[in-house]
Amino acid sequence: MKIKIVIHEAEEGGFWAEVPAIPGCATEGDTMDELMANLRDAIEGCLSVEVAPPEPGGIERILELTT
């Protein structure tokens, strides 16, 4: 699987990265090697989260928020 990431230089040193395809999936590292290892862990963690199905008969709403 190929996933695009966006890498930023942190103001305090090191790097931080985000995964646009997985909202909320981000991590940091002091070196590029550490960042890449942390990214693998972060992506695996974000993709392994189980989402409970909605309760039968419950109200379900899907909203899109633009900021």
VMD Tcl script that builds the backbone (N, CA, C; Angstrom):
set m [mol new atoms 201]
animate dup $m
set s [atomselect $m all]
$s set {name element resname resid chain x y z} {
  {N N MET 1 A 0.841 -1.163 0.000}
  {CA C MET 1 A 0.000 0.000 0.000}
  {C C MET 1 A 0.897 1.240 0.000}
  {N N LYS 2 A 0.563 2.214 -0.831}
  {CA C LYS 2 A 1.293 3.476 -0.856}
  {C C LYS 2 A 0.405 4.553 -0.262}
  {N N ILE 3 A 0.956 5.308 0.676}
  {CA C ILE 3 A 0.226 6.381 1.339}
  {C C ILE 3 A 1.073 7.643 1.260}
  {N N LYS 4 A 0.467 8.724 0.808}
  {CA C LYS 4 A 1.187 9.993 0.733}
  {C C LYS 4 A 1.218 10.647 2.106}
  {N N ILE 5 A 2.369 11.229 2.425}
  {CA C ILE 5 A 2.540 11.938 3.693}
  {C C ILE 5 A 3.071 13.335 3.402}
  {N N VAL 6 A 2.847 14.238 4.324}
  {CA C VAL 6 A 3.376 15.597 4.219}
  {C C VAL 6 A 4.317 15.793 5.398}
  {N N ILE 7 A 5.572 16.103 5.082}
  {CA C ILE 7 A 6.596 16.266 6.118}
  {C C ILE 7 A 6.902 17.747 6.293}
  {N N HIS 8 A 6.976 18.164 7.553}
  {CA C HIS 8 A 7.276 19.555 7.898}
  {C C HIS 8 A 8.491 19.583 8.809}
  {N N GLU 9 A 9.283 20.635 8.707}
  {CA C GLU 9 A 10.359 20.846 9.672}
  {C C GLU 9 A 9.737 21.516 10.884}
  {N N ALA 10 A 10.010 20.987 12.063}
  {CA C ALA 10 A 9.482 21.551 13.299}
  {C C ALA 10 A 10.315 22.763 13.707}
  {N N GLU 11 A 9.655 23.802 14.202}
  {CA C GLU 11 A 10.361 25.016 14.615}
  {C C GLU 11 A 11.376 24.740 15.714}
  {N N GLU 12 A 11.056 23.800 16.609}
  {CA C GLU 12 A 11.951 23.497 17.725}
  {C C GLU 12 A 13.023 22.470 17.359}
  {N N GLY 13 A 13.058 22.069 16.098}
  {CA C GLY 13 A 14.013 21.077 15.624}
  {C C GLY 13 A 13.316 19.769 15.328}
  {N N GLY 14 A 13.888 18.974 14.470}
  {CA C GLY 14 A 13.275 17.709 14.084}
  {C C GLY 14 A 12.207 17.911 13.026}
  {N N PHE 15 A 11.321 16.948 12.936}
  {CA C PHE 15 A 10.308 16.948 11.893}
  {C C PHE 15 A 8.971 16.488 12.449}
  {N N TRP 16 A 7.901 16.843 11.752}
  {CA C TRP 16 A 6.593 16.273 12.046}
  {C C TRP 16 A 5.929 16.003 10.708}
  {N N ALA 17 A 5.028 15.036 10.705}
  {CA C ALA 17 A 4.386 14.646 9.454}
  {C C ALA 17 A 2.920 14.341 9.700}
  {N N GLU 18 A 2.142 14.506 8.633}
  {CA C GLU 18 A 0.727 14.204 8.677}
  {C C GLU 18 A 0.359 13.352 7.466}
  {N N VAL 19 A -0.722 12.605 7.614}
  {CA C VAL 19 A -1.205 11.730 6.547}
  {C C VAL 19 A -2.571 12.265 6.123}
  {N N PRO 20 A -2.629 13.039 5.026}
  {CA C PRO 20 A -3.888 13.656 4.625}
  {C C PRO 20 A -5.038 12.669 4.401}
  {N N ALA 21 A -4.757 11.463 3.973}
  {CA C ALA 21 A -5.806 10.472 3.699}
  {C C ALA 21 A -6.400 9.889 4.978}
  {N N ILE 22 A -5.725 10.106 6.114}
  {CA C ILE 22 A -6.202 9.571 7.394}
  {C C ILE 22 A -6.291 10.746 8.375}
  {N N PRO 23 A -7.440 11.403 8.446}
  {CA C PRO 23 A -7.572 12.568 9.322}
  {C C PRO 23 A -7.131 12.273 10.764}
  {N N GLY 24 A -6.333 13.170 11.308}
  {CA C GLY 24 A -5.859 13.016 12.678}
  {C C GLY 24 A -4.609 12.180 12.816}
  {N N CYS 25 A -4.132 11.616 11.729}
  {CA C CYS 25 A -2.939 10.764 11.785}
  {C C CYS 25 A -1.702 11.634 11.550}
  {N N ALA 26 A -0.939 11.843 12.609}
  {CA C ALA 26 A 0.271 12.664 12.543}
  {C C ALA 26 A 1.249 12.160 13.598}
  {N N THR 27 A 2.523 12.493 13.401}
  {CA C THR 27 A 3.551 12.102 14.362}
  {C C THR 27 A 4.757 13.004 14.189}
  {N N GLU 28 A 5.774 12.790 15.016}
  {CA C GLU 28 A 6.983 13.602 14.947}
  {C C GLU 28 A 8.214 12.740 15.207}
  {N N GLY 29 A 9.384 13.312 14.919}
  {CA C GLY 29 A 10.629 12.617 15.187}
  {C C GLY 29 A 11.790 13.594 15.151}
  {N N ASP 30 A 12.835 13.282 15.900}
  {CA C ASP 30 A 14.018 14.150 15.937}
  {C C ASP 30 A 14.834 14.043 14.655}
  {N N THR 31 A 14.817 12.866 14.032}
  {CA C THR 31 A 15.540 12.641 12.781}
  {C C THR 31 A 14.561 12.092 11.750}
  {N N MET 32 A 14.963 12.108 10.492}
  {CA C MET 32 A 14.101 11.582 9.437}
  {C C MET 32 A 13.869 10.086 9.630}
  {N N ASP 33 A 14.891 9.351 10.070}
  {CA C ASP 33 A 14.726 7.912 10.317}
  {C C ASP 33 A 13.718 7.655 11.438}
  {N N GLU 34 A 13.814 8.436 12.509}
  {CA C GLU 34 A 12.870 8.291 13.614}
  {C C GLU 34 A 11.460 8.665 13.155}
  {N N LEU 35 A 11.336 9.722 12.364}
  {CA C LEU 35 A 10.039 10.142 11.854}
  {C C LEU 35 A 9.400 9.033 11.028}
  {N N MET 36 A 10.169 8.408 10.145}
  {CA C MET 36 A 9.623 7.357 9.285}
  {C C MET 36 A 9.167 6.151 10.110}
  {N N ALA 37 A 9.937 5.779 11.126}
  {CA C ALA 37 A 9.536 4.670 11.998}
  {C C ALA 37 A 8.256 5.031 12.751}
  {N N ASN 38 A 8.190 6.260 13.257}
  {CA C ASN 38 A 7.002 6.705 13.977}
  {C C ASN 38 A 5.789 6.778 13.048}
  {N N LEU 39 A 6.010 7.153 11.795}
  {CA C LEU 39 A 4.911 7.206 10.830}
  {C C LEU 39 A 4.315 5.828 10.591}
  {N N ARG 40 A 5.170 4.840 10.453}
  {CA C ARG 40 A 4.669 3.468 10.257}
  {C C ARG 40 A 3.794 3.054 11.446}
  {N N ASP 41 A 4.267 3.356 12.651}
  {CA C ASP 41 A 3.487 3.022 13.848}
  {C C ASP 41 A 2.171 3.805 13.893}
  {N N ALA 42 A 2.234 5.096 13.560}
  {CA C ALA 42 A 1.038 5.940 13.609}
  {C C ALA 42 A -0.001 5.478 12.590}
  {N N ILE 43 A 0.430 5.172 11.384}
  {CA C ILE 43 A -0.497 4.715 10.339}
  {C C ILE 43 A -1.117 3.389 10.736}
  {N N GLU 44 A -0.305 2.478 11.220}
  {CA C GLU 44 A -0.822 1.178 11.663}
  {C C GLU 44 A -1.851 1.366 12.779}
  {N N GLY 45 A -1.540 2.236 13.725}
  {CA C GLY 45 A -2.465 2.494 14.824}
  {C C GLY 45 A -3.764 3.126 14.355}
  {N N CYS 46 A -3.665 4.095 13.456}
  {CA C CYS 46 A -4.873 4.765 12.951}
  {C C CYS 46 A -5.747 3.802 12.159}
  {N N LEU 47 A -5.130 2.922 11.389}
  {CA C LEU 47 A -5.911 1.987 10.563}
  {C C LEU 47 A -6.470 0.822 11.371}
  {N N SER 48 A -5.934 0.578 12.562}
  {CA C SER 48 A -6.398 -0.571 13.351}
  {C C SER 48 A -7.512 -0.214 14.329}
  {N N VAL 49 A -7.880 1.050 14.403}
  {CA C VAL 49 A -8.933 1.478 15.326}
  {C C VAL 49 A -10.270 0.918 14.854}
  {N N GLU 50 A -10.974 0.256 15.756}
  {CA C GLU 50 A -12.286 -0.287 15.424}
  {C C GLU 50 A -13.349 0.755 15.746}
  {N N VAL 51 A -14.250 0.926 14.809}
  {CA C VAL 51 A -15.347 1.864 15.000}
  {C C VAL 51 A -16.605 1.050 15.240}
  {N N ALA 52 A -17.260 1.310 16.356}
  {CA C ALA 52 A -18.479 0.567 16.686}
  {C C ALA 52 A -19.601 0.972 15.744}
  {N N PRO 53 A -20.381 0.010 15.270}
  {CA C PRO 53 A -21.517 0.342 14.409}
  {C C PRO 53 A -22.577 1.097 15.207}
  {N N PRO 54 A -23.383 1.900 14.530}
  {CA C PRO 54 A -24.424 2.633 15.257}
  {C C PRO 54 A -25.459 1.678 15.840}
  {N N GLU 55 A -26.063 2.096 16.940}
  {CA C GLU 55 A -27.118 1.301 17.576}
  {C C GLU 55 A -28.307 1.182 16.630}
  {N N PRO 56 A -28.936 0.008 16.565}
  {CA C PRO 56 A -30.114 -0.141 15.709}
  {C C PRO 56 A -31.199 0.852 16.106}
  {N N GLY 57 A -31.760 1.512 15.126}
  {CA C GLY 57 A -32.834 2.461 15.379}
  {C C GLY 57 A -32.356 3.813 15.882}
  {N N GLY 58 A -31.047 3.959 16.068}
  {CA C GLY 58 A -30.510 5.228 16.547}
  {C C GLY 58 A -30.445 6.253 15.426}
  {N N ILE 59 A -30.283 7.485 15.811}
  {CA C ILE 59 A -30.166 8.557 14.832}
  {C C ILE 59 A -28.729 8.585 14.341}
  {N N GLU 60 A -28.561 8.581 13.038}
  {CA C GLU 60 A -27.228 8.622 12.449}
  {C C GLU 60 A -27.138 9.862 11.573}
  {N N ARG 61 A -26.112 10.643 11.785}
  {CA C ARG 61 A -25.916 11.859 11.006}
  {C C ARG 61 A -24.482 11.898 10.512}
  {N N ILE 62 A -24.330 12.284 9.302}
  {CA C ILE 62 A -23.011 12.489 8.730}
  {C C ILE 62 A -22.929 13.950 8.322}
  {N N LEU 63 A -21.986 14.660 8.894}
  {CA C LEU 63 A -21.844 16.074 8.641}
  {C C LEU 63 A -20.473 16.353 8.065}
  {N N GLU 64 A -20.359 17.433 7.311}
  {CA C GLU 64 A -19.070 17.881 6.811}
  {C C GLU 64 A -18.860 19.288 7.346}
  {N N LEU 65 A -17.757 19.512 8.033}
  {CA C LEU 65 A -17.471 20.789 8.641}
  {C C LEU 65 A -16.352 21.452 7.867}
  {N N THR 66 A -16.573 22.675 7.432}
  {CA C THR 66 A -15.554 23.443 6.734}
  {C C THR 66 A -15.105 24.559 7.658}
  {N N THR 67 A -13.791 24.633 7.860}
  {CA C THR 67 A -13.282 25.682 8.738}
  {C C THR 67 A -12.546 26.720 7.958}
}
mol reanalyze $m
mol bondsrecalc $m
mol representation Tube
mol addrep $m
